[in-house]
Amino acid sequence: MATSYPTITYSKLNRFETCRKWYWFQYLSGRDQPQEKERTPANIVGNGVHGALRKLCLTGNPEDARAELDAYLRMDIHECAGPGTAAHDEAVLFLERGIEAHNTIDSAERWAELKCEAQTGRYQVRAWAAVDRVDHLNDGTWQLIDWKTGKWDEGEKTDQQLDIYHLIVRTSRQIKKDIPVTTIGWNLRSGTKRVRVLTRDDAVATLRFLGGFAKRLREMTEFEANPGSQCGFCPWREQCPDAANVPLMEAWLEDEDEGVDAEGSGLAAP
Ligand code: SF4
């Protein structure tokens, strides 16, 4: 029987870095995922554009993508991004930018929302990803894209995401060591591209990193809360006793046991 290792994804890693307790709630507690409260225009736009670009990648026909986005945004539950709203106009603009991007890609073969995984016996971990778009280009190299529609580019987080996607795609597609893979975080709002051209050595470094992270997770018994502005986005906040319990700096620094008082610390009001 094939060995089954615990699965690491970019989302899990990101969740862990944001708040370990959120990670615990989501992946270890066994609790049912709380119902999604409310769809925001931003996530409706993001999901709608991603779905439309998936269709574009499948058929290559922009009309399939436009029809998909139109139908999605006309759904009752997507009313806040429906026709006549600013969010609707944004979604249409982002899709047209995605179509322009598609027209620049010279691919021999392509995959939409490619779900792929690979595992390592050495580090006892499986890695999984759903990559928005993967292209085997006519020049023999490979390219993978993660479409972005957010207002903020997440810089190094995007790099980490692309590194993990690269490792999984290179392994699962069996891309040879002398073939580079261009990875792109392509923001359809700003038009900017975050590009990393990655080699097999980069994949080896990512594998080692994921192995180290998985080992640390296996050994961890406490998953502490990290309350802050992220609690506003956390679906577990109603079950979390630490939610929004952002520590007050003065209260801690003035604590008697800490031996610092407001007068001497510069914390007193001016
Ligand atoms: S509510 Fe805040 S502290 Fe609690 S799990 Fe969520 S992000 Fe962490």
Residues whose N, C-alpha, C, O or C-beta is under 5 A from the ligand:
A	BS01	SF4	C19 K21 W22 A225 N226 P227 G228 Q230 C231 C234 W236 R237 C240 D242 A243 A244
